[in-house]
Amino acid sequence: MITIDDLQRLREQCGINGAKTEMQLEKEMKEQERADMKMRSRARVQHWPNTIENMRNKRIEDRYKKLEEEELERRRIDAEEEAYNEQKRL
């Protein structure tokens, strides 16, 4: 014969009763703790200028700025040439 207390204890250990075992709860807490720590770490590192990701982003940003400046210079030269050609036609 098995007592109701023993049956309840067995159900809790097996996770049959819908209740989570201590191991499951402990595992979930560790996962949550790890996720929180990772989020805090990412927030802290986000403003550091010397990380690989930030250095890559800066290189990309600098490249776009350079291309934009070159395009503005080309447009300025094109406008000067067009004004010169317009003046030459008259």
Phi and psi in radians as a Rosetta constraint file:
Dihedral C 1 N 2 CA 2 C 2 CIRCULARHARMONIC -2.057 0.35
Dihedral N 2 CA 2 C 2 N 3 CIRCULARHARMONIC 2.362 0.35
Dihedral C 2 N 3 CA 3 C 3 CIRCULARHARMONIC -1.393 0.35
Dihedral N 3 CA 3 C 3 N 4 CIRCULARHARMONIC 2.844 0.35
Dihedral C 3 N 4 CA 4 C 4 CIRCULARHARMONIC -1.122 0.35
Dihedral N 4 CA 4 C 4 N 5 CIRCULARHARMONIC -0.652 0.35
Dihedral C 4 N 5 CA 5 C 5 CIRCULARHARMONIC -1.091 0.35
Dihedral N 5 CA 5 C 5 N 6 CIRCULARHARMONIC -0.752 0.35
Dihedral C 5 N 6 CA 6 C 6 CIRCULARHARMONIC -1.124 0.35
Dihedral N 6 CA 6 C 6 N 7 CIRCULARHARMONIC -0.729 0.35
Dihedral C 6 N 7 CA 7 C 7 CIRCULARHARMONIC -1.075 0.35
Dihedral N 7 CA 7 C 7 N 8 CIRCULARHARMONIC -0.773 0.35
Dihedral C 7 N 8 CA 8 C 8 CIRCULARHARMONIC -1.090 0.35
Dihedral N 8 CA 8 C 8 N 9 CIRCULARHARMONIC -0.752 0.35
Dihedral C 8 N 9 CA 9 C 9 CIRCULARHARMONIC -1.098 0.35
Dihedral N 9 CA 9 C 9 N 10 CIRCULARHARMONIC -0.748 0.35
Dihedral C 9 N 10 CA 10 C 10 CIRCULARHARMONIC -1.105 0.35
Dihedral N 10 CA 10 C 10 N 11 CIRCULARHARMONIC -0.732 0.35
Dihedral C 10 N 11 CA 11 C 11 CIRCULARHARMONIC -1.092 0.35
Dihedral N 11 CA 11 C 11 N 12 CIRCULARHARMONIC -0.732 0.35
Dihedral C 11 N 12 CA 12 C 12 CIRCULARHARMONIC -1.125 0.35
Dihedral N 12 CA 12 C 12 N 13 CIRCULARHARMONIC -0.703 0.35
Dihedral C 12 N 13 CA 13 C 13 CIRCULARHARMONIC -1.158 0.35
Dihedral N 13 CA 13 C 13 N 14 CIRCULARHARMONIC -0.640 0.35
Dihedral C 13 N 14 CA 14 C 14 CIRCULARHARMONIC -1.498 0.35
Dihedral N 14 CA 14 C 14 N 15 CIRCULARHARMONIC -0.262 0.35
Dihedral C 14 N 15 CA 15 C 15 CIRCULARHARMONIC 1.351 0.35
Dihedral N 15 CA 15 C 15 N 16 CIRCULARHARMONIC 0.382 0.35
Dihedral C 15 N 16 CA 16 C 16 CIRCULARHARMONIC -1.304 0.35
Dihedral N 16 CA 16 C 16 N 17 CIRCULARHARMONIC -0.607 0.35
Dihedral C 16 N 17 CA 17 C 17 CIRCULARHARMONIC -1.363 0.35
Dihedral N 17 CA 17 C 17 N 18 CIRCULARHARMONIC 0.163 0.35
Dihedral C 17 N 18 CA 18 C 18 CIRCULARHARMONIC 1.445 0.35
Dihedral N 18 CA 18 C 18 N 19 CIRCULARHARMONIC -0.197 0.35
Dihedral C 18 N 19 CA 19 C 19 CIRCULARHARMONIC -1.477 0.35
Dihedral N 19 CA 19 C 19 N 20 CIRCULARHARMONIC 2.542 0.35
Dihedral C 19 N 20 CA 20 C 20 CIRCULARHARMONIC -1.516 0.35
Dihedral N 20 CA 20 C 20 N 21 CIRCULARHARMONIC 2.491 0.35
Dihedral C 20 N 21 CA 21 C 21 CIRCULARHARMONIC -1.325 0.35
Dihedral N 21 CA 21 C 21 N 22 CIRCULARHARMONIC 2.900 0.35
Dihedral C 21 N 22 CA 22 C 22 CIRCULARHARMONIC -1.073 0.35
Dihedral N 22 CA 22 C 22 N 23 CIRCULARHARMONIC -0.654 0.35
Dihedral C 22 N 23 CA 23 C 23 CIRCULARHARMONIC -1.127 0.35
Dihedral N 23 CA 23 C 23 N 24 CIRCULARHARMONIC -0.719 0.35
Dihedral C 23 N 24 CA 24 C 24 CIRCULARHARMONIC -1.126 0.35
Dihedral N 24 CA 24 C 24 N 25 CIRCULARHARMONIC -0.766 0.35
Dihedral C 24 N 25 CA 25 C 25 CIRCULARHARMONIC -1.112 0.35
Dihedral N 25 CA 25 C 25 N 26 CIRCULARHARMONIC -0.724 0.35
Dihedral C 25 N 26 CA 26 C 26 CIRCULARHARMONIC -1.122 0.35
Dihedral N 26 CA 26 C 26 N 27 CIRCULARHARMONIC -0.712 0.35
Dihedral C 26 N 27 CA 27 C 27 CIRCULARHARMONIC -1.115 0.35
Dihedral N 27 CA 27 C 27 N 28 CIRCULARHARMONIC -0.771 0.35
Dihedral C 27 N 28 CA 28 C 28 CIRCULARHARMONIC -1.097 0.35
Dihedral N 28 CA 28 C 28 N 29 CIRCULARHARMONIC -0.708 0.35
Dihedral C 28 N 29 CA 29 C 29 CIRCULARHARMONIC -1.117 0.35
Dihedral N 29 CA 29 C 29 N 30 CIRCULARHARMONIC -0.738 0.35
Dihedral C 29 N 30 CA 30 C 30 CIRCULARHARMONIC -1.117 0.35
Dihedral N 30 CA 30 C 30 N 31 CIRCULARHARMONIC -0.731 0.35
Dihedral C 30 N 31 CA 31 C 31 CIRCULARHARMONIC -1.099 0.35
Dihedral N 31 CA 31 C 31 N 32 CIRCULARHARMONIC -0.738 0.35
Dihedral C 31 N 32 CA 32 C 32 CIRCULARHARMONIC -1.134 0.35
Dihedral N 32 CA 32 C 32 N 33 CIRCULARHARMONIC -0.733 0.35
Dihedral C 32 N 33 CA 33 C 33 CIRCULARHARMONIC -1.064 0.35
Dihedral N 33 CA 33 C 33 N 34 CIRCULARHARMONIC -0.764 0.35
Dihedral C 33 N 34 CA 34 C 34 CIRCULARHARMONIC -1.124 0.35
Dihedral N 34 CA 34 C 34 N 35 CIRCULARHARMONIC -0.736 0.35
Dihedral C 34 N 35 CA 35 C 35 CIRCULARHARMONIC -1.115 0.35
Dihedral N 35 CA 35 C 35 N 36 CIRCULARHARMONIC -0.725 0.35
Dihedral C 35 N 36 CA 36 C 36 CIRCULARHARMONIC -1.108 0.35
Dihedral N 36 CA 36 C 36 N 37 CIRCULARHARMONIC -0.747 0.35
Dihedral C 36 N 37 CA 37 C 37 CIRCULARHARMONIC -1.123 0.35
Dihedral N 37 CA 37 C 37 N 38 CIRCULARHARMONIC -0.693 0.35
Dihedral C 37 N 38 CA 38 C 38 CIRCULARHARMONIC -1.133 0.35
Dihedral N 38 CA 38 C 38 N 39 CIRCULARHARMONIC -0.717 0.35
Dihedral C 38 N 39 CA 39 C 39 CIRCULARHARMONIC -1.125 0.35
Dihedral N 39 CA 39 C 39 N 40 CIRCULARHARMONIC -0.760 0.35
Dihedral C 39 N 40 CA 40 C 40 CIRCULARHARMONIC -1.112 0.35
Dihedral N 40 CA 40 C 40 N 41 CIRCULARHARMONIC -0.691 0.35
Dihedral C 40 N 41 CA 41 C 41 CIRCULARHARMONIC -1.124 0.35
Dihedral N 41 CA 41 C 41 N 42 CIRCULARHARMONIC -0.795 0.35
Dihedral C 41 N 42 CA 42 C 42 CIRCULARHARMONIC -1.091 0.35
Dihedral N 42 CA 42 C 42 N 43 CIRCULARHARMONIC -0.677 0.35
Dihedral C 42 N 43 CA 43 C 43 CIRCULARHARMONIC -1.150 0.35
Dihedral N 43 CA 43 C 43 N 44 CIRCULARHARMONIC -0.659 0.35
Dihedral C 43 N 44 CA 44 C 44 CIRCULARHARMONIC -1.221 0.35
Dihedral N 44 CA 44 C 44 N 45 CIRCULARHARMONIC -0.747 0.35
Dihedral C 44 N 45 CA 45 C 45 CIRCULARHARMONIC -1.313 0.35
Dihedral N 45 CA 45 C 45 N 46 CIRCULARHARMONIC -0.372 0.35
Dihedral C 45 N 46 CA 46 C 46 CIRCULARHARMONIC -0.952 0.35
Dihedral N 46 CA 46 C 46 N 47 CIRCULARHARMONIC -0.582 0.35
Dihedral C 46 N 47 CA 47 C 47 CIRCULARHARMONIC -1.706 0.35
Dihedral N 47 CA 47 C 47 N 48 CIRCULARHARMONIC 0.085 0.35
Dihedral C 47 N 48 CA 48 C 48 CIRCULARHARMONIC -1.420 0.35
Dihedral N 48 CA 48 C 48 N 49 CIRCULARHARMONIC 2.246 0.35
Dihedral C 48 N 49 CA 49 C 49 CIRCULARHARMONIC -1.398 0.35
Dihedral N 49 CA 49 C 49 N 50 CIRCULARHARMONIC -0.258 0.35
Dihedral C 49 N 50 CA 50 C 50 CIRCULARHARMONIC -1.815 0.35
Dihedral N 50 CA 50 C 50 N 51 CIRCULARHARMONIC 0.379 0.35
Dihedral C 50 N 51 CA 51 C 51 CIRCULARHARMONIC -1.506 0.35
Dihedral N 51 CA 51 C 51 N 52 CIRCULARHARMONIC 2.756 0.35
Dihedral C 51 N 52 CA 52 C 52 CIRCULARHARMONIC -1.046 0.35
Dihedral N 52 CA 52 C 52 N 53 CIRCULARHARMONIC -0.756 0.35
Dihedral C 52 N 53 CA 53 C 53 CIRCULARHARMONIC -1.120 0.35
Dihedral N 53 CA 53 C 53 N 54 CIRCULARHARMONIC -0.785 0.35
Dihedral C 53 N 54 CA 54 C 54 CIRCULARHARMONIC -1.174 0.35
Dihedral N 54 CA 54 C 54 N 55 CIRCULARHARMONIC -0.632 0.35
Dihedral C 54 N 55 CA 55 C 55 CIRCULARHARMONIC -1.148 0.35
Dihedral N 55 CA 55 C 55 N 56 CIRCULARHARMONIC -0.697 0.35
Dihedral C 55 N 56 CA 56 C 56 CIRCULARHARMONIC -1.117 0.35
Dihedral N 56 CA 56 C 56 N 57 CIRCULARHARMONIC -0.786 0.35
Dihedral C 56 N 57 CA 57 C 57 CIRCULARHARMONIC -1.080 0.35
Dihedral N 57 CA 57 C 57 N 58 CIRCULARHARMONIC -0.673 0.35
Dihedral C 57 N 58 CA 58 C 58 CIRCULARHARMONIC -1.152 0.35
Dihedral N 58 CA 58 C 58 N 59 CIRCULARHARMONIC -0.711 0.35
Dihedral C 58 N 59 CA 59 C 59 CIRCULARHARMONIC -1.071 0.35
Dihedral N 59 CA 59 C 59 N 60 CIRCULARHARMONIC -0.786 0.35
Dihedral C 59 N 60 CA 60 C 60 CIRCULARHARMONIC -1.094 0.35
Dihedral N 60 CA 60 C 60 N 61 CIRCULARHARMONIC -0.777 0.35
Dihedral C 60 N 61 CA 61 C 61 CIRCULARHARMONIC -1.074 0.35
Dihedral N 61 CA 61 C 61 N 62 CIRCULARHARMONIC -0.760 0.35
Dihedral C 61 N 62 CA 62 C 62 CIRCULARHARMONIC -1.107 0.35
Dihedral N 62 CA 62 C 62 N 63 CIRCULARHARMONIC -0.686 0.35
Dihedral C 62 N 63 CA 63 C 63 CIRCULARHARMONIC -1.095 0.35
Dihedral N 63 CA 63 C 63 N 64 CIRCULARHARMONIC -0.771 0.35
Dihedral C 63 N 64 CA 64 C 64 CIRCULARHARMONIC -1.124 0.35
Dihedral N 64 CA 64 C 64 N 65 CIRCULARHARMONIC -0.684 0.35
Dihedral C 64 N 65 CA 65 C 65 CIRCULARHARMONIC -1.093 0.35
Dihedral N 65 CA 65 C 65 N 66 CIRCULARHARMONIC -0.741 0.35
Dihedral C 65 N 66 CA 66 C 66 CIRCULARHARMONIC -1.110 0.35
Dihedral N 66 CA 66 C 66 N 67 CIRCULARHARMONIC -0.785 0.35
Dihedral C 66 N 67 CA 67 C 67 CIRCULARHARMONIC -1.086 0.35
Dihedral N 67 CA 67 C 67 N 68 CIRCULARHARMONIC -0.682 0.35
Dihedral C 67 N 68 CA 68 C 68 CIRCULARHARMONIC -1.149 0.35
Dihedral N 68 CA 68 C 68 N 69 CIRCULARHARMONIC -0.744 0.35
Dihedral C 68 N 69 CA 69 C 69 CIRCULARHARMONIC -1.105 0.35
Dihedral N 69 CA 69 C 69 N 70 CIRCULARHARMONIC -0.724 0.35
Dihedral C 69 N 70 CA 70 C 70 CIRCULARHARMONIC -1.099 0.35
Dihedral N 70 CA 70 C 70 N 71 CIRCULARHARMONIC -0.713 0.35
Dihedral C 70 N 71 CA 71 C 71 CIRCULARHARMONIC -1.130 0.35
Dihedral N 71 CA 71 C 71 N 72 CIRCULARHARMONIC -0.725 0.35
Dihedral C 71 N 72 CA 72 C 72 CIRCULARHARMONIC -1.106 0.35
Dihedral N 72 CA 72 C 72 N 73 CIRCULARHARMONIC -0.678 0.35
Dihedral C 72 N 73 CA 73 C 73 CIRCULARHARMONIC -1.139 0.35
Dihedral N 73 CA 73 C 73 N 74 CIRCULARHARMONIC -0.742 0.35
Dihedral C 73 N 74 CA 74 C 74 CIRCULARHARMONIC -1.076 0.35
Dihedral N 74 CA 74 C 74 N 75 CIRCULARHARMONIC -0.731 0.35
Dihedral C 74 N 75 CA 75 C 75 CIRCULARHARMONIC -1.134 0.35
Dihedral N 75 CA 75 C 75 N 76 CIRCULARHARMONIC -0.676 0.35
Dihedral C 75 N 76 CA 76 C 76 CIRCULARHARMONIC -1.121 0.35
Dihedral N 76 CA 76 C 76 N 77 CIRCULARHARMONIC -0.758 0.35
Dihedral C 76 N 77 CA 77 C 77 CIRCULARHARMONIC -1.140 0.35
Dihedral N 77 CA 77 C 77 N 78 CIRCULARHARMONIC -0.733 0.35
Dihedral C 77 N 78 CA 78 C 78 CIRCULARHARMONIC -1.058 0.35
Dihedral N 78 CA 78 C 78 N 79 CIRCULARHARMONIC -0.719 0.35
Dihedral C 78 N 79 CA 79 C 79 CIRCULARHARMONIC -1.144 0.35
Dihedral N 79 CA 79 C 79 N 80 CIRCULARHARMONIC -0.710 0.35
Dihedral C 79 N 80 CA 80 C 80 CIRCULARHARMONIC -1.125 0.35
Dihedral N 80 CA 80 C 80 N 81 CIRCULARHARMONIC -0.754 0.35
Dihedral C 80 N 81 CA 81 C 81 CIRCULARHARMONIC -1.121 0.35
Dihedral N 81 CA 81 C 81 N 82 CIRCULARHARMONIC -0.723 0.35
Dihedral C 81 N 82 CA 82 C 82 CIRCULARHARMONIC -1.129 0.35
Dihedral N 82 CA 82 C 82 N 83 CIRCULARHARMONIC -0.703 0.35
Dihedral C 82 N 83 CA 83 C 83 CIRCULARHARMONIC -1.131 0.35
Dihedral N 83 CA 83 C 83 N 84 CIRCULARHARMONIC -0.689 0.35
Dihedral C 83 N 84 CA 84 C 84 CIRCULARHARMONIC -1.140 0.35
Dihedral N 84 CA 84 C 84 N 85 CIRCULARHARMONIC -0.802 0.35
Dihedral C 84 N 85 CA 85 C 85 CIRCULARHARMONIC -1.123 0.35
Dihedral N 85 CA 85 C 85 N 86 CIRCULARHARMONIC -0.659 0.35
Dihedral C 85 N 86 CA 86 C 86 CIRCULARHARMONIC -1.123 0.35
Dihedral N 86 CA 86 C 86 N 87 CIRCULARHARMONIC -0.716 0.35
Dihedral C 86 N 87 CA 87 C 87 CIRCULARHARMONIC -1.200 0.35
Dihedral N 87 CA 87 C 87 N 88 CIRCULARHARMONIC -0.632 0.35
Dihedral C 87 N 88 CA 88 C 88 CIRCULARHARMONIC -1.178 0.35
Dihedral N 88 CA 88 C 88 N 89 CIRCULARHARMONIC -0.612 0.35
Dihedral C 88 N 89 CA 89 C 89 CIRCULARHARMONIC -1.193 0.35
Dihedral N 89 CA 89 C 89 N 90 CIRCULARHARMONIC -0.525 0.35
